[in-house]
Amino acid sequence: MRFCLIILSICAFAFNLNAAESNLAEISENFNEYKDKEITISLRLKHKDEVFENIIFYDSKNVDISFDYSKNKPIKRMMKKNPMLHRGLMYKVKMIPREVDEQLNIKADLLNYEPAFLDKLPYGKAE
């Protein structure tokens, strides 16, 4: 068991070093290209607020994006099934950008998220 955890940690570290640079600023500047389209972007977890049902991720440029999942039942179920979220860990975040405001903050619908290192494991993605 200890050996498996060591290998998993090494894989996660190696993936985070080679992770593609994701840029939320690019999405907000070229918003018309991304609007209402399902996109997947690599982001790191910043904070999960269980009281207000909000989850915040950030990209490689330290730009934040916040998702309100209070009315999203599938995401609520996913949060309950996977309570072990780790700050700073890279996640593949699937979302649909809906609008951008004057400060270039993106409002988007969260569809899914999963630890990015799962793609690098030999057996493939976790379902």
N, CA, C and O atoms as CSV, one atom per row, in Angstrom:
chain,resi,resn,atom,element,x,y,z
A,1,MET,N,N,0.824,-1.193,0.000
A,1,MET,CA,C,0.000,0.000,0.000
A,1,MET,C,C,0.868,1.257,0.000
A,1,MET,O,O,0.609,2.198,-0.750
A,2,ARG,N,N,1.883,1.266,0.834
A,2,ARG,CA,C,2.779,2.421,0.913
A,2,ARG,C,C,3.472,2.642,-0.423
A,2,ARG,O,O,3.639,3.779,-0.865
A,3,PHE,N,N,3.875,1.539,-1.067
A,3,PHE,CA,C,4.539,1.633,-2.356
A,3,PHE,C,C,3.614,2.258,-3.405
A,3,PHE,O,O,4.052,3.076,-4.215
A,4,CYS,N,N,2.337,1.872,-3.388
A,4,CYS,CA,C,1.359,2.434,-4.327
A,4,CYS,C,C,1.189,3.938,-4.112
A,4,CYS,O,O,1.094,4.699,-5.075
A,5,LEU,N,N,1.153,4.359,-2.868
A,5,LEU,CA,C,1.019,5.784,-2.574
A,5,LEU,C,C,2.245,6.563,-3.038
A,5,LEU,O,O,2.116,7.681,-3.537
A,6,ILE,N,N,3.421,5.988,-2.880
A,6,ILE,CA,C,4.641,6.654,-3.341
A,6,ILE,C,C,4.623,6.802,-4.859
A,6,ILE,O,O,4.936,7.868,-5.389
A,7,ILE,N,N,4.260,5.739,-5.545
A,7,ILE,CA,C,4.191,5.788,-7.008
A,7,ILE,C,C,3.156,6.804,-7.467
A,7,ILE,O,O,3.409,7.573,-8.394
A,8,LEU,N,N,1.994,6.811,-6.825
A,8,LEU,CA,C,0.945,7.762,-7.176
A,8,LEU,C,C,1.406,9.199,-6.943
A,8,LEU,O,O,1.112,10.077,-7.754
A,9,SER,N,N,2.112,9.450,-5.865
A,9,SER,CA,C,2.631,10.789,-5.575
A,9,SER,C,C,3.641,11.223,-6.627
A,9,SER,O,O,3.635,12.374,-7.063
A,10,ILE,N,N,4.503,10.308,-7.031
A,10,ILE,CA,C,5.501,10.626,-8.056
A,10,ILE,C,C,4.811,10.942,-9.382
A,10,ILE,O,O,5.195,11.885,-10.074
A,11,CYS,N,N,3.808,10.166,-9.730
A,11,CYS,CA,C,3.055,10.414,-10.968
A,11,CYS,C,C,2.373,11.780,-10.929
A,11,CYS,O,O,2.402,12.520,-11.912
A,12,ALA,N,N,1.765,12.109,-9.803
A,12,ALA,CA,C,1.080,13.399,-9.667
A,12,ALA,C,C,2.073,14.541,-9.779
A,12,ALA,O,O,1.791,15.541,-10.439
A,13,PHE,N,N,3.231,14.409,-9.146
A,13,PHE,CA,C,4.248,15.450,-9.208
A,13,PHE,C,C,4.760,15.609,-10.632
A,13,PHE,O,O,4.904,16.733,-11.115
A,14,ALA,N,N,5.035,14.503,-11.307
A,14,ALA,CA,C,5.541,14.562,-12.679
A,14,ALA,C,C,4.516,15.191,-13.606
A,14,ALA,O,O,4.875,15.978,-14.482
A,15,PHE,N,N,3.251,14.857,-13.426
A,15,PHE,CA,C,2.232,15.447,-14.283
A,15,PHE,C,C,2.121,16.943,-14.051
A,15,PHE,O,O,1.989,17.707,-15.007
A,16,ASN,N,N,2.170,17.372,-12.810
A,16,ASN,CA,C,2.053,18.795,-12.517
A,16,ASN,C,C,3.207,19.589,-13.104
A,16,ASN,O,O,3.029,20.757,-13.451
A,17,LEU,N,N,4.384,18.989,-13.224
A,17,LEU,CA,C,5.503,19.681,-13.851
A,17,LEU,C,C,5.284,19.839,-15.351
A,17,LEU,O,O,5.708,20.830,-15.945
A,18,ASN,N,N,4.621,18.861,-15.957
A,18,ASN,CA,C,4.419,18.869,-17.400
A,18,ASN,C,C,3.037,19.351,-17.811
A,18,ASN,O,O,2.679,19.248,-18.984
A,19,ALA,N,N,2.264,19.865,-16.891
A,19,ALA,CA,C,0.890,20.267,-17.195
A,19,ALA,C,C,0.873,21.437,-18.169
A,19,ALA,O,O,1.716,22.333,-18.112
A,20,ALA,N,N,-0.090,21.406,-19.046
A,20,ALA,CA,C,-0.233,22.496,-20.012
A,20,ALA,C,C,-0.630,23.771,-19.276
A,20,ALA,O,O,-1.395,23.745,-18.312
A,21,GLU,N,N,-0.096,24.869,-19.750
A,21,GLU,CA,C,-0.412,26.150,-19.138
A,21,GLU,C,C,-1.812,26.571,-19.576
A,21,GLU,O,O,-2.066,26.773,-20.764
A,22,SER,N,N,-2.699,26.699,-18.625
A,22,SER,CA,C,-4.063,27.135,-18.901
A,22,SER,C,C,-4.157,28.607,-18.556
A,22,SER,O,O,-3.522,29.077,-17.612
A,23,ASN,N,N,-4.949,29.326,-19.322
A,23,ASN,CA,C,-4.996,30.757,-19.133
A,23,ASN,C,C,-6.442,31.245,-19.215
A,23,ASN,O,O,-7.022,31.304,-20.299
A,24,LEU,N,N,-7.018,31.592,-18.067
A,24,LEU,CA,C,-8.384,32.111,-18.032
A,24,LEU,C,C,-8.458,33.505,-18.646
A,24,LEU,O,O,-9.499,33.890,-19.178
A,25,ALA,N,N,-7.361,34.272,-18.578
A,25,ALA,CA,C,-7.357,35.610,-19.168
A,25,ALA,C,C,-7.553,35.536,-20.674
A,25,ALA,O,O,-8.232,36.381,-21.257
A,26,GLU,N,N,-6.964,34.534,-21.302
A,26,GLU,CA,C,-7.139,34.352,-22.747
A,26,GLU,C,C,-8.602,34.063,-23.081
A,26,GLU,O,O,-9.131,34.576,-24.067
A,27,ILE,N,N,-9.248,33.247,-22.263
A,27,ILE,CA,C,-10.661,32.933,-22.490
A,27,ILE,C,C,-11.511,34.193,-22.348
A,27,ILE,O,O,-12.409,34.428,-23.157
A,28,SER,N,N,-11.235,35.004,-21.326
A,28,SER,CA,C,-12.051,36.211,-21.124
A,28,SER,C,C,-11.791,37.255,-22.208
A,28,SER,O,O,-12.706,37.989,-22.583
A,29,GLU,N,N,-10.548,37.336,-22.723
A,29,GLU,CA,C,-10.241,38.309,-23.779
A,29,GLU,C,C,-10.835,37.890,-25.119
A,29,GLU,O,O,-11.269,38.743,-25.893
A,30,ASN,N,N,-10.860,36.598,-25.401
A,30,ASN,CA,C,-11.417,36.073,-26.654
A,30,ASN,C,C,-12.712,35.312,-26.355
A,30,ASN,O,O,-12.904,34.185,-26.811
A,31,PHE,N,N,-13.576,35.937,-25.596
A,31,PHE,CA,C,-14.735,35.249,-25.050
A,31,PHE,C,C,-15.687,34.713,-26.120
A,31,PHE,O,O,-16.283,33.651,-25.939
A,32,ASN,N,N,-15.834,35.430,-27.220
A,32,ASN,CA,C,-16.778,34.996,-28.255
A,32,ASN,C,C,-16.405,33.635,-28.848
A,32,ASN,O,O,-17.281,32.915,-29.327
A,33,GLU,N,N,-15.135,33.279,-28.822
A,33,GLU,CA,C,-14.704,31.977,-29.327
A,33,GLU,C,C,-15.116,30.840,-28.393
A,33,GLU,O,O,-15.306,29.709,-28.842
A,34,TYR,N,N,-15.256,31.130,-27.103
A,34,TYR,CA,C,-15.520,30.112,-26.094
A,34,TYR,C,C,-16.952,30.104,-25.575
A,34,TYR,O,O,-17.374,29.141,-24.936
A,35,LYS,N,N,-17.690,31.155,-25.839
A,35,LYS,CA,C,-19.027,31.310,-25.262
A,35,LYS,C,C,-19.930,30.137,-25.624
A,35,LYS,O,O,-20.023,29.741,-26.786
A,36,ASP,N,N,-20.595,29.589,-24.607
A,36,ASP,CA,C,-21.570,28.501,-24.733
A,36,ASP,C,C,-20.991,27.227,-25.345
A,36,ASP,O,O,-21.736,26.400,-25.870
A,37,LYS,N,N,-19.673,27.064,-25.281
A,37,LYS,CA,C,-19.029,25.841,-25.758
A,37,LYS,C,C,-18.433,25.103,-24.566
A,37,LYS,O,O,-17.899,25.722,-23.646
A,38,GLU,N,N,-18.527,23.808,-24.589
A,38,GLU,CA,C,-17.950,22.999,-23.521
A,38,GLU,C,C,-16.428,22.966,-23.692
A,38,GLU,O,O,-15.919,22.546,-24.731
A,39,ILE,N,N,-15.716,23.411,-22.662
A,39,ILE,CA,C,-14.259,23.385,-22.715
A,39,ILE,C,C,-13.728,22.676,-21.474
A,39,ILE,O,O,-14.382,22.640,-20.431
A,40,THR,N,N,-12.547,22.122,-21.608
A,40,THR,CA,C,-11.853,21.503,-20.484
A,40,THR,C,C,-10.530,22.227,-20.328
A,40,THR,O,O,-9.783,22.394,-21.291
A,41,ILE,N,N,-10.251,22.652,-19.120
A,41,ILE,CA,C,-9.057,23.443,-18.840
A,41,ILE,C,C,-8.406,22.914,-17.566
A,41,ILE,O,O,-9.098,22.483,-16.644
A,42,SER,N,N,-7.093,22.947,-17.517
A,42,SER,CA,C,-6.355,22.503,-16.331
A,42,SER,C,C,-6.243,23.665,-15.352
A,42,SER,O,O,-5.661,24.705,-15.662
A,43,LEU,N,N,-6.810,23.468,-14.166
A,43,LEU,CA,C,-6.799,24.489,-13.122
A,43,LEU,C,C,-6.435,23.857,-11.794
A,43,LEU,O,O,-6.604,22.653,-11.597
A,44,ARG,N,N,-5.937,24.673,-10.894
A,44,ARG,CA,C,-5.613,24.208,-9.547
A,44,ARG,C,C,-6.719,24.645,-8.586
A,44,ARG,O,O,-7.309,25.714,-8.740
A,45,LEU,N,N,-6.985,23.798,-7.595
A,45,LEU,CA,C,-8.016,24.110,-6.612
A,45,LEU,C,C,-7.491,25.139,-5.622
A,45,LEU,O,O,-6.409,24.983,-5.057
A,46,LYS,N,N,-8.270,26.187,-5.424
A,46,LYS,CA,C,-7.915,27.213,-4.450
A,46,LYS,C,C,-8.704,27.028,-3.155
A,46,LYS,O,O,-8.134,27.035,-2.063
A,47,HIS,N,N,-10.027,26.863,-3.288
A,47,HIS,CA,C,-10.853,26.803,-2.085
A,47,HIS,C,C,-12.201,26.178,-2.406
A,47,HIS,O,O,-12.750,26.362,-3.492
A,48,LYS,N,N,-12.720,25.435,-1.435
A,48,LYS,CA,C,-14.078,24.903,-1.529
A,48,LYS,C,C,-14.834,25.379,-0.298
A,48,LYS,O,O,-14.450,25.070,0.829
A,49,ASP,N,N,-15.893,26.118,-0.510
A,49,ASP,CA,C,-16.715,26.651,0.576
A,49,ASP,C,C,-17.997,25.831,0.641
A,49,ASP,O,O,-18.864,25.948,-0.225
A,50,GLU,N,N,-18.109,25.005,1.669
A,50,GLU,CA,C,-19.270,24.124,1.802
A,50,GLU,C,C,-20.501,24.854,2.317
A,50,GLU,O,O,-21.621,24.396,2.090
A,51,VAL,N,N,-20.324,25.972,2.998
A,51,VAL,CA,C,-21.463,26.720,3.525
A,51,VAL,C,C,-22.222,27.402,2.392
A,51,VAL,O,O,-23.442,27.273,2.295
A,52,PHE,N,N,-21.501,28.129,1.531
A,52,PHE,CA,C,-22.129,28.851,0.436
A,52,PHE,C,C,-22.123,28.050,-0.864
A,52,PHE,O,O,-22.558,28.546,-1.903
A,53,GLU,N,N,-21.629,26.810,-0.807
A,53,GLU,CA,C,-21.579,25.900,-1.945
A,53,GLU,C,C,-20.926,26.563,-3.154
A,53,GLU,O,O,-21.537,26.756,-4.205
A,54,ASN,N,N,-19.659,26.901,-2.952
A,54,ASN,CA,C,-18.874,27.589,-3.949
A,54,ASN,C,C,-17.509,26.912,-4.033
A,54,ASN,O,O,-16.947,26.534,-3.004
A,55,ILE,N,N,-16.969,26.753,-5.233
A,55,ILE,CA,C,-15.646,26.175,-5.410
A,55,ILE,C,C,-14.846,27.108,-6.318
A,55,ILE,O,O,-15.345,27.581,-7.339
A,56,ILE,N,N,-13.596,27.362,-5.927
A,56,ILE,CA,C,-12.759,28.317,-6.644
A,56,ILE,C,C,-11.508,27.603,-7.147
A,56,ILE,O,O,-10.825,26.907,-6.395
A,57,PHE,N,N,-11.225,27.788,-8.426
A,57,PHE,CA,C,-10.011,27.282,-9.054
A,57,PHE,C,C,-9.189,28.464,-9.543
A,57,PHE,O,O,-9.705,29.576,-9.658
A,58,TYR,N,N,-7.906,28.229,-9.834
A,58,TYR,CA,C,-7.065,29.270,-10.417
A,58,TYR,C,C,-6.162,28.654,-11.477
A,58,TYR,O,O,-5.893,27.453,-11.468
A,59,ASP,N,N,-5.698,29.507,-12.394
A,59,ASP,CA,C,-4.860,29.029,-13.484
A,59,ASP,C,C,-3.393,29.361,-13.236
A,59,ASP,O,O,-3.025,29.793,-12.144
A,60,SER,N,N,-2.565,29.159,-14.246
A,60,SER,CA,C,-1.126,29.364,-14.102
A,60,SER,C,C,-0.751,30.835,-13.927
A,60,SER,O,O,0.353,31.138,-13.476
A,61,LYS,N,N,-1.647,31.745,-14.274
A,61,LYS,CA,C,-1.409,33.182,-14.112
A,61,LYS,C,C,-2.064,33.720,-12.843
A,61,LYS,O,O,-2.164,34.933,-12.663
A,62,ASN,N,N,-2.511,32.819,-11.960
A,62,ASN,CA,C,-3.195,33.160,-10.711
A,62,ASN,C,C,-4.498,33.920,-10.914
A,62,ASN,O,O,-4.876,34.744,-10.081
A,63,VAL,N,N,-5.182,33.649,-12.012
A,63,VAL,CA,C,-6.506,34.210,-12.261
A,63,VAL,C,C,-7.519,33.209,-11.716
A,63,VAL,O,O,-7.452,32.021,-12.030
A,64,ASP,N,N,-8.451,33.684,-10.906
A,64,ASP,CA,C,-9.445,32.825,-10.264
A,64,ASP,C,C,-10.709,32.698,-11.102
A,64,ASP,O,O,-11.069,33.590,-11.870
A,65,ILE,N,N,-11.366,31.560,-10.928
A,65,ILE,CA,C,-12.711,31.379,-11.446
A,65,ILE,C,C,-13.500,30.664,-10.357
A,65,ILE,O,O,-13.042,29.675,-9.784
A,66,SER,N,N,-14.681,31.177,-10.087
A,66,SER,CA,C,-15.515,30.668,-9.014
A,66,SER,C,C,-16.781,30.062,-9.600
A,66,SER,O,O,-17.388,30.619,-10.514
A,67,PHE,N,N,-17.170,28.910,-9.059
A,67,PHE,CA,C,-18.388,28.233,-9.501
A,67,PHE,C,C,-19.324,28.088,-8.313
A,67,PHE,O,O,-18.932,27.598,-7.254
A,68,ASP,N,N,-20.556,28.514,-8.498
A,68,ASP,CA,C,-21.599,28.332,-7.498
A,68,ASP,C,C,-22.341,27.050,-7.856
A,68,ASP,O,O,-22.990,26.975,-8.899
A,69,TYR,N,N,-22.246,26.044,-6.995
A,69,TYR,CA,C,-22.909,24.774,-7.289
A,69,TYR,C,C,-24.137,24.552,-6.409
A,69,TYR,O,O,-24.598,23.419,-6.269
A,70,SER,N,N,-24.668,25.611,-5.819
A,70,SER,CA,C,-25.806,25.475,-4.914
A,70,SER,C,C,-27.064,24.960,-5.625
A,70,SER,O,O,-27.899,24.313,-4.993
A,71,LYS,N,N,-27.213,25.230,-6.908
A,71,LYS,CA,C,-28.396,24.784,-7.646
A,71,LYS,C,C,-28.070,23.669,-8.633
A,71,LYS,O,O,-28.920,23.290,-9.439
A,72,ASN,N,N,-26.856,23.145,-8.579
A,72,ASN,CA,C,-26.409,22.123,-9.518
A,72,ASN,C,C,-26.366,20.774,-8.798
A,72,ASN,O,O,-25.370,20.449,-8.152
A,73,LYS,N,N,-27.430,19.996,-8.905
A,73,LYS,CA,C,-27.534,18.732,-8.168
A,73,LYS,C,C,-26.470,17.702,-8.548
A,73,LYS,O,O,-25.957,17.027,-7.656
A,74,PRO,N,N,-26.109,17.544,-9.835
A,74,PRO,CA,C,-25.052,16.573,-10.145
A,74,PRO,C,C,-23.705,16.934,-9.510
A,74,PRO,O,O,-22.979,16.047,-9.061
A,75,ILE,N,N,-23.371,18.209,-9.470
A,75,ILE,CA,C,-22.106,18.619,-8.856
A,75,ILE,C,C,-22.175,18.424,-7.344
A,75,ILE,O,O,-21.184,18.028,-6.731
A,76,LYS,N,N,-23.329,18.694,-6.734
A,76,LYS,CA,C,-23.493,18.439,-5.292
A,76,LYS,C,C,-23.254,16.973,-4.969
A,76,LYS,O,O,-22.578,16.648,-3.994
A,77,ARG,N,N,-23.816,16.080,-5.798
A,77,ARG,CA,C,-23.596,14.646,-5.586
A,77,ARG,C,C,-22.128,14.288,-5.734
A,77,ARG,O,O,-21.591,13.491,-4.964
A,78,MET,N,N,-21.479,14.888,-6.737
A,78,MET,CA,C,-20.064,14.616,-6.960
A,78,MET,C,C,-19.229,15.100,-5.763
A,78,MET,O,O,-18.269,14.438,-5.371
A,79,MET,N,N,-19.588,16.233,-5.195
A,79,MET,CA,C,-18.884,16.759,-4.026
A,79,MET,C,C,-19.029,15.813,-2.836
A,79,MET,O,O,-18.075,15.600,-2.088
A,80,LYS,N,N,-20.215,15.251,-2.663
A,80,LYS,CA,C,-20.432,14.325,-1.551
A,80,LYS,C,C,-19.692,13.017,-1.755
A,80,LYS,O,O,-19.187,12.437,-0.794
A,81,LYS,N,N,-19.620,12.536,-3.007
A,81,LYS,CA,C,-18.916,11.291,-3.302
A,81,LYS,C,C,-17.406,11.454,-3.190
A,81,LYS,O,O,-16.706,10.495,-2.865
A,82,ASN,N,N,-16.893,12.654,-3.452
A,82,ASN,CA,C,-15.456,12.902,-3.439
A,82,ASN,C,C,-15.131,14.085,-2.530
A,82,ASN,O,O,-14.849,15.180,-3.017
A,83,PRO,N,N,-15.168,13.874,-1.215
A,83,PRO,CA,C,-14.907,14.993,-0.305
A,83,PRO,C,C,-13.421,15.318,-0.165
A,83,PRO,O,O,-13.076,16.337,0.434
A,84,MET,N,N,-12.541,14.484,-0.697
A,84,MET,CA,C,-11.099,14.655,-0.508
A,84,MET,C,C,-10.484,15.528,-1.605
A,84,MET,O,O,-9.687,15.040,-2.407
A,85,LEU,N,N,-10.841,16.789,-1.647
A,85,LEU,CA,C,-10.245,17.726,-2.579
A,85,LEU,C,C,-9.000,18.325,-1.931
A,85,LEU,O,O,-8.975,18.558,-0.722
A,86,HIS,N,N,-7.978,18.570,-2.726
A,86,HIS,CA,C,-6.716,19.080,-2.189
A,86,HIS,C,C,-6.364,20.406,-2.836
A,86,HIS,O,O,-6.316,20.524,-4.060
A,87,ARG,N,N,-6.120,21.399,-1.999
A,87,ARG,CA,C,-5.709,22.710,-2.497
A,87,ARG,C,C,-4.389,22.590,-3.251
A,87,ARG,O,O,-3.475,21.881,-2.830
A,88,GLY,N,N,-4.312,23.292,-4.360
A,88,GLY,CA,C,-3.087,23.323,-5.149
A,88,GLY,C,C,-2.957,22.180,-6.139
A,88,GLY,O,O,-2.098,22.233,-7.020
A,89,LEU,N,N,-3.782,21.147,-6.022
A,89,LEU,CA,C,-3.712,20.020,-6.947
A,89,LEU,C,C,-4.349,20.419,-8.275
A,89,LEU,O,O,-5.354,21.129,-8.308
A,90,MET,N,N,-3.747,19.951,-9.371
A,90,MET,CA,C,-4.246,20.247,-10.711
A,90,MET,C,C,-5.464,19.384,-11.004
A,90,MET,O,O,-5.448,18.172,-10.790
A,91,TYR,N,N,-6.520,20.024,-11.497
A,91,TYR,CA,C,-7.751,19.345,-11.867
A,91,TYR,C,C,-8.081,19.671,-13.317
A,91,TYR,O,O,-7.807,20.773,-13.793
A,92,LYS,N,N,-8.672,18.707,-14.015
A,92,LYS,CA,C,-9.255,18.953,-15.334
A,92,LYS,C,C,-10.679,19.416,-15.073
A,92,LYS,O,O,-11.513,18.649,-14.593
A,93,VAL,N,N,-10.948,20.667,-15.389
A,93,VAL,CA,C,-12.246,21.272,-15.112
A,93,VAL,C,C,-13.003,21.418,-16.429
A,93,VAL,O,O,-12.534,22.067,-17.364
A,94,LYS,N,N,-14.173,20.807,-16.483
A,94,LYS,CA,C,-15.029,20.903,-17.664
A,94,LYS,C,C,-16.106,21.925,-17.350
A,94,LYS,O,O,-16.804,21.824,-16.342
A,95,MET,N,N,-16.232,22.928,-18.245
A,95,MET,CA,C,-17.174,24.009,-17.982
A,95,MET,C,C,-17.716,24.561,-19.295
A,95,MET,O,O,-17.209,24.276,-20.381
A,96,ILE,N,N,-18.775,25.368,-19.147
A,96,ILE,CA,C,-19.343,26.091,-20.282
A,96,ILE,C,C,-19.357,27.571,-19.905
A,96,ILE,O,O,-20.160,27.980,-19.067
A,97,PRO,N,N,-18.485,28.382,-20.508
A,97,PRO,CA,C,-18.497,29.827,-20.233
A,97,PRO,C,C,-19.793,30.456,-20.737
A,97,PRO,O,O,-20.196,30.228,-21.878
A,98,ARG,N,N,-20.438,31.242,-19.890
A,98,ARG,CA,C,-21.720,31.864,-20.239
A,98,ARG,C,C,-21.612,33.355,-20.511
A,98,ARG,O,O,-22.215,33.855,-21.461
A,99,GLU,N,N,-20.846,34.079,-19.683
A,99,GLU,CA,C,-20.702,35.525,-19.884
A,99,GLU,C,C,-19.428,36.016,-19.211
A,99,GLU,O,O,-18.826,35.318,-18.395
A,100,VAL,N,N,-19.035,37.225,-19.570
A,100,VAL,CA,C,-17.867,37.869,-18.967
A,100,VAL,C,C,-18.263,39.301,-18.631
A,100,VAL,O,O,-18.955,39.956,-19.411
A,101,ASP,N,N,-17.824,39.792,-17.464
A,101,ASP,CA,C,-18.211,41.142,-17.059
A,101,ASP,C,C,-17.130,42.156,-17.433
A,101,ASP,O,O,-16.154,41.816,-18.102
A,102,GLU,N,N,-17.313,43.410,-16.992
A,102,GLU,CA,C,-16.384,44.483,-17.335
A,102,GLU,C,C,-14.979,44.255,-16.785
A,102,GLU,O,O,-14.001,44.695,-17.388
A,103,GLN,N,N,-14.868,43.569,-15.641
A,103,GLN,CA,C,-13.569,43.275,-15.040
A,103,GLN,C,C,-12.948,42.006,-15.615
A,103,GLN,O,O,-11.935,41.528,-15.105
A,104,LEU,N,N,-13.542,41.458,-16.667
A,104,LEU,CA,C,-13.092,40.245,-17.358
A,104,LEU,C,C,-13.193,38.998,-16.480
A,104,LEU,O,O,-12.426,38.050,-16.652
A,105,ASN,N,N,-14.145,39.001,-15.535
A,105,ASN,CA,C,-14.431,37.807,-14.743
A,105,ASN,C,C,-15.392,36.925,-15.524
A,105,ASN,O,O,-16.400,37.392,-16.053
A,106,ILE,N,N,-15.065,35.654,-15.584
A,106,ILE,CA,C,-15.869,34.715,-16.351
A,106,ILE,C,C,-16.945,34.107,-15.461
A,106,ILE,O,O,-16.675,33.695,-14.333
A,107,LYS,N,N,-18.151,34.057,-15.975
A,107,LYS,CA,C,-19.239,33.324,-15.330
A,107,LYS,C,C,-19.462,32.084,-16.182
A,107,LYS,O,O,-19.696,32.178,-17.387
A,108,ALA,N,N,-19.388,30.917,-15.542
A,108,ALA,CA,C,-19.477,29.666,-16.293
A,108,ALA,C,C,-20.225,28.624,-15.477
A,108,ALA,O,O,-20.341,28.728,-14.256
A,109,ASP,N,N,-20.725,27.625,-16.177
A,109,ASP,CA,C,-21.379,26.485,-15.545
A,109,ASP,C,C,-20.355,25.374,-15.390
A,109,ASP,O,O,-19.709,24.983,-16.362
A,110,LEU,N,N,-20.204,24.866,-14.187
A,110,LEU,CA,C,-19.299,23.756,-13.918
A,110,LEU,C,C,-19.995,22.458,-14.290
A,110,LEU,O,O,-21.099,22.184,-13.820
A,111,LEU,N,N,-19.350,21.657,-15.133
A,111,LEU,CA,C,-19.921,20.378,-15.546
A,111,LEU,C,C,-19.271,19.204,-14.825
A,111,LEU,O,O,-19.945,18.247,-14.444
A,112,ASN,N,N,-17.954,19.286,-14.643
A,112,ASN,CA,C,-17.225,18.172,-14.045
A,112,ASN,C,C,-15.822,18.642,-13.685
A,112,ASN,O,O,-15.327,19.632,-14.224
A,113,TYR,N,N,-15.200,17.930,-12.782
A,113,TYR,CA,C,-13.788,18.127,-12.487
A,113,TYR,C,C,-13.242,16.793,-11.999
A,113,TYR,O,O,-13.956,15.997,-11.388
A,114,GLU,N,N,-11.980,16.568,-12.275
A,114,GLU,CA,C,-11.312,15.354,-11.788
A,114,GLU,C,C,-9.827,15.649,-11.688
A,114,GLU,O,O,-9.308,16.484,-12.429
A,115,PRO,N,N,-9.140,14.973,-10.778
A,115,PRO,CA,C,-7.692,15.191,-10.676
A,115,PRO,C,C,-7.020,14.885,-12.006
A,115,PRO,O,O,-7.282,13.852,-12.622
A,116,ALA,N,N,-6.166,15.779,-12.436
A,116,ALA,CA,C,-5.552,15.662,-13.753
A,116,ALA,C,C,-4.622,14.463,-13.857
A,116,ALA,O,O,-4.443,13.924,-14.949
A,117,PHE,N,N,-4.026,14.031,-12.753
A,117,PHE,CA,C,-3.075,12.929,-12.841
A,117,PHE,C,C,-3.750,11.596,-13.161
A,117,PHE,O,O,-3.066,10.637,-13.518
A,118,LEU,N,N,-5.071,11.514,-13.042
A,118,LEU,CA,C,-5.766,10.271,-13.373
A,118,LEU,C,C,-5.600,9.914,-14.845
A,118,LEU,O,O,-5.625,8.736,-15.202
A,119,ASP,N,N,-5.431,10.923,-15.707
A,119,ASP,CA,C,-5.225,10.661,-17.129
A,119,ASP,C,C,-3.883,9.986,-17.389
A,119,ASP,O,O,-3.719,9.306,-18.402
A,120,LYS,N,N,-2.934,10.163,-16.496
A,120,LYS,CA,C,-1.591,9.629,-16.696
A,120,LYS,C,C,-1.397,8.233,-16.116
A,120,LYS,O,O,-0.362,7.613,-16.356
A,121,LEU,N,N,-2.360,7.728,-15.364
A,121,LEU,CA,C,-2.239,6.398,-14.795
A,121,LEU,C,C,-2.395,5.339,-15.894
A,121,LEU,O,O,-3.113,5.572,-16.867
A,122,PRO,N,N,-1.749,4.202,-15.760
A,122,PRO,CA,C,-1.744,3.206,-16.834
A,122,PRO,C,C,-3.125,2.670,-17.206
A,122,PRO,O,O,-3.342,2.281,-18.354
A,123,TYR,N,N,-4.054,2.642,-16.264
A,123,TYR,CA,C,-5.368,2.083,-16.568
A,123,TYR,C,C,-6.321,3.120,-17.137
A,123,TYR,O,O,-7.457,2.774,-17.461
A,124,GLY,N,N,-5.914,4.367,-17.274
A,124,GLY,CA,C,-6.742,5.393,-17.897
A,124,GLY,C,C,-7.558,6.167,-16.888
A,124,GLY,O,O,-7.286,6.130,-15.688
A,125,LYS,N,N,-8.563,6.871,-17.388
A,125,LYS,CA,C,-9.385,7.755,-16.569
A,125,LYS,C,C,-10.289,6.969,-15.639
A,125,LYS,O,O,-10.752,5.876,-15.963
A,126,ALA,N,N,-10.524,7.554,-14.479
A,126,ALA,CA,C,-11.485,6.971,-13.529
A,126,ALA,C,C,-12.878,7.361,-13.968
A,126,ALA,O,O,-13.106,8.494,-14.393
A,127,GLU,N,N,-13.794,6.448,-13.870
A,127,GLU,CA,C,-15.175,6.722,-14.275
A,127,GLU,C,C,-16.022,6.891,-13.049
A,127,GLU,O,O,-17.225,7.130,-13.158
